[in-house]
């Protein structure tokens, strides 16, 4: 019975995390951040050399929220072994610095996906749905420089 409850708890946590996304709007611009445990994580790896803040959290979900609340955060490392100073927020990711990803036992690297859109833009296929991302922005290592592209 305990085994079934443990499996059910793990399943619910994974289900929440896989579909987890966060959306916020400032003026006419909106940002949507999502994180898939299947495609946006790497077990026993850490992005080294780009830490902007080190925080203590109980779990990776709290670390993820810390990343969402820090506008510099493009990825984060969560150390499952340590109970203090276990969340490292990075101002880079593997798209910008793939060589910085290093093997590190007990650490999971997370890379949230941020997309941006105009909240007043209609969907192109006329299905009545608004707020569909029309482009993306990539923060570069040069401060205040953004690269825009047509993703969709």
PyMOL commands that set and color helices and strands:
alter all, ss='L'
color gray80, all
select helices_A, chain A and resi 2-18+60-68+98-100
alter helices_A, ss='H'
color red, helices_A
select strands_A, chain A and resi 21-26+29-34+41-47+51-55+75-79+87-90+101-110+113-118+136-139+146-149
alter strands_A, ss='S'
color yellow, strands_A
deselect
rebuild
show_as cartoon
